[in-house]
């Protein structure tokens, strides 16, 4: 499909394990975001990739969280030594623009639901 | 500190009623977006407002950007059960590039 693709759609893991979440953005989109959404809540910004610029990591909640974007396309969000409070839906979004009004027009994937037991 | 404050948090109304949802900030935004999210899905963009005082209409939805570009509202006329969902405002504060931040959302339930 032509939309943002995320995998896995659901992940159940044990406390202390590492997890990797993958995002395939829309082809040609230069901007890529990761957000976290806890049950019934709004979106918490995690990290932003903008073309070849250094990513904005200001939203990562701890050093257990990291993300990379290879070749300006696919992105992986890694959570090490998972904790129960990491349980949430992790949403990825991409945008064709990095400035102006269009920069806020994001296309979201359906998210990866993470449950840490 | 929540940069974008949305109100009300929850709204439960009957089909046919009108409603307004608010998005407020002390910061100036170069643009604001409104998204709608349904359970199990990612948010979907409804509209972008750019100019202070701008009004945009999308069928029964009317969006307004405040003159000072610090606030926005979403008005729904004659709400339908299909309008049920989480409404989120989002924006990047002015002054060059900035990450897109979201409000906490307004959860709307429209009952038949």
Interface residues (C-beta under 8 A of the other chain):
Chain A: X4 X33 X35 X40 X41 X42 X43 X45 X48 X50 X56 X58 X59 X91 X93 X98 X99 X100 X101 X102 X103 X104 X105 X106 X107 X108 X109 X110 X111
Chain B: X6 X30 X31 X32 X33 X40 X41 X42 X43 X44 X45 X48 X50 X88 X90 X91 X92 X97 X99 X100 X101 X102 X103 X104 X105 X107
